[in-house]
C-alpha cells in the first residue's frame, strides 16, 4: 500500500496525542515525500508581536497579527504562507491557493496576488517514515483544508471546527472533553 501523502492537507491531532507541541493541533502540511514531511501548526498564536521589519507587510498580515508557533523545529526560523487570490499564480505553490511568501520581497509587488499572510516561528518536521508511523498509530487524522483555514481569525477554536465539518465518527471527536480523565 502506498503511503499517505499529506502535502496541502491538514493533520488534526487526535485527543490521545498529548505532546505539548501538538495537543489538539491543526497542522497544514507544506511538503511530504519519502524523505519526510514538513508542516506548520495553524492554531498556536503566540504572545509575541511580529518582528518590526515585518511591519512593512501591514494590511496583508492576517489577524491575529502575532507570530504563530509553527512547530518545535528551528523556532528561530520564520516561515510565511499566504492565500493567493489567483490559483494560477506563478508564486511558490504549496497547494491550491496556499503559497510560500518571501518576506524579503517587496510587499507591494508580492501582495498584489495575496489575500493575506500568516507568519510562523519554526515548523513541524518528521523524518523518513516517522509521520507514516504516527498516522498508523492513530495520532493524526488527515483531512482536506478549506480556503479559510490558513488565515483563520479564531485559531483557538480551529481544531473543533475542522473536526465538526467532517463526516461520521470523526466529527464526534470535536466534543471530546479537554481532560479525558473527566469523562
Rosetta blueprint (number, residue, H / E / L):
1 X L
2 X L
3 X L
4 X L
5 X L
6 X L
7 X L
8 X L
9 X E
10 X E
11 X E
12 X E
13 X E
14 X L
15 X L
16 X L
17 X L
18 X L
19 X L
20 X L
21 X L
22 X L
23 X L
24 X L
25 X L
26 X E
27 X E
28 X E
29 X E
30 X E
31 X E
32 X E
33 X E
34 X L
35 X L
36 X E
37 X E
38 X E
39 X E
40 X E
41 X E
42 X L
43 X L
44 X L
45 X E
46 X E
47 X E
48 X E
49 X E
50 X L
51 X L
52 X H
53 X H
54 X H
55 X H
56 X H
57 X H
58 X H
59 X H
60 X H
61 X E
62 X L
63 X L
64 X L
65 X L
66 X E
67 X E
68 X E
69 X E
70 X L
71 X L
72 X L
73 X E
74 X E
75 X E
76 X E
77 X E
78 X E
79 X E
80 X E
81 X E
82 X E
83 X E
84 X E
85 X L
86 X L
87 X L
88 X L
89 X L
90 X L
91 X L
92 X L
93 X E
94 X E
95 X E
96 X L
97 X L
98 X E
99 X E
100 X E
101 X E
102 X L
103 X L
104 X L
105 X L
106 X L
107 X H
108 X H
109 X H
110 X H
111 X H
112 X H
113 X H
114 X E
115 X E
116 X E
117 X E
118 X E
119 X E
120 X E
121 X E
122 X E
123 X E
124 X E
125 X E
126 X E
127 X E
128 X L
129 X L
130 X H
131 X H
132 X H
133 X H
134 X H
135 X H
136 X H
137 X L
138 X L
139 X L
140 X E
141 X E
142 X E
143 X E
144 X E
145 X L
146 X L
147 X L
148 X L
149 X L
150 X L
151 X L
152 X L
153 X L
154 X L
155 X H
156 X H
157 X H
158 X H
159 X H
160 X H
161 X H
162 X H
163 X H
164 X H
165 X L
166 X L
167 X L
168 X H
169 X H
170 X H
171 X H
172 X H
173 X H
174 X H
175 X H
176 X L
177 X L
178 X L
179 X L
180 X H
181 X H
182 X H
183 X L
